[in-house]
Amino acid sequence: MNTMASTIDPEDAQAEIDRLTAELEKAEAYEVRLRQFFVDIKAELGAGHAANAMSMLNEALRFIDDATDVVAPHRDA
């Protein structure tokens, strides 16, 4: 029997669950926003607005660059 799980403090376990839940919610919101970028860009391309689509792609790239905490979380030491 593995006793490691039984030695975890319930408060620590709940804190970790809360942290992981918050991280998942941030990741889900990031995914939704990114998907919306793709939908909007595709619509612009379909309408023949290539320049606007390129501008929107640049905005999407900035969004990705700004969201490094979601893509690759960093823990404070």
NORMO-V19822 format. One record per residue. N is the residue number from 0. BURIAL is + if it has 16 or more other C-alpha atoms within 10 Angstrom, else -. Layout:
n:burial
N:BURIAL
N:BURIAL
This chain:
n:burial
0:-
1:-
2:-
3:-
4:-
5:-
6:-
7:-
8:-
9:-
10:-
11:-
12:-
13:-
14:-
15:-
16:-
17:-
18:-
19:-
20:-
21:-
22:-
23:-
24:-
25:+
26:+
27:-
28:-
29:+
30:-
31:-
32:-
33:-
34:-
35:-
36:+
37:-
38:-
39:-
40:+
41:-
42:-
43:+
44:-
45:-
46:-
47:-
48:-
49:-
50:-
51:-
52:+
53:-
54:-
55:+
56:+
57:-
58:-
59:+
60:-
61:-
62:-
63:-
64:-
65:-
66:-
67:-
68:-
69:+
70:-
71:-
72:-
73:-
74:-
75:-
76:-
